Amino acid sequence: MHNLRRTLRALRNFFTGRFFLTMLCATIAGYAAFFLLPSVYKAQEAVVIIPRIKQTLNVGDLIENKHLELVEVGAYNLPANAITDRDEIVGNYVRIPMVAGDFIFADKISAFQIDPQLDTFLKSGLKLVTVTPKGAAQAVASYLSPGDIVSAGTIHEERVEGGGVTKVVYYPVELSKLVVFGVENSRGAPIISAEDELAMSSGQSTSEDLIPKTVTFIADKEQAAMLIAAEYNGGFHLVFEERRAK
C-alpha cells in the first residue's frame, strides 16, 4: 500500500510538473504548425472565378451577359450564398438595386419582373383592364376578391315601336368567365384586408378605403375592348359566378 501511494504521488508530480506541461505545449504547437496552419494558408490561397455586376442595375432590369464581369477572388472570404454560376444569373430580373462591383445573391434577383402571377398573364398575351362599376354593380364589386369569377352584362339602348327607347342587357359569351385581378378604392389602392380594417379603427385609415371604385380584370384583347366599350357606351353590370379556392 505504501509503495502504491508513493507511485501515485510520483505520477501526479510528473503530470503537474513543468517538464510535462512544456512537452504538452510543444506537442500542440507542433501539431498546429505542421497540420492546422498549412490547411488555413491553403484555404486562404484558394481562388474562384465569380460573376459580379459591372454597371448600375435598377429594380425590374433584365440581367444580361453584358451586365456581368468575371473576376478572380479569394474563396476564403467569399460569402457562402454568393452565386458563382453566370447561367444562374443571366435572364433573371433585379429585385434589389445593384451597382458595379456587387456580387449577386439569390435574394437580389428573381425569375419574374413584377410578380409571378402577373408575369405569367402578360407572357401568355393576356391584359389587365380596369373598369368602373356604377350603381348596383358597385355593390357587387364590394364582395369580390382576386381570383373570383364574374360575368359582365352590357347595357344597350334600343328603340322600340312608337319612338321610345329602352335599355336592354346582353350577356356576351366572351364576358361570361372574367377573372378578377383586384378591386381598388378611390385612391387606386387595393381594397384593404381584414387586418387593415382593424388598423382603420385606430385612425390609420378611413371608411372610404373599403368602398370599391374600380375592378381590374384579367382579359384577352377582345374582352378588354368589350369592357371598355361597355363602360363608355351605356354601362355594364357584374354578376358573381364563383370563388376560386385560394
Secondary structure, DSSP 8 states (H G I E B T S, - for coil): -HHHHHHHHHHHHHHTSHHHHHHHHHHHHHHIIIIIHHHHHHHHH-EEEEEEE-S-B-TT-B--GGGEEEEEEESTTS-TTB---GGGTTT-EESS-B-TT-B-BGGGEES-SS-HHHHHHHHTT-EEEEE---THHHHHHTT--TT-EEEEEEEEEEE-TTS-EEEEEE--GGGSSEEEEEEE-TTSSB---HHHHHHHTTTSS-GGGGS--EEEEEE-HHHHHHHHHHHHTT-EEEEEEE----
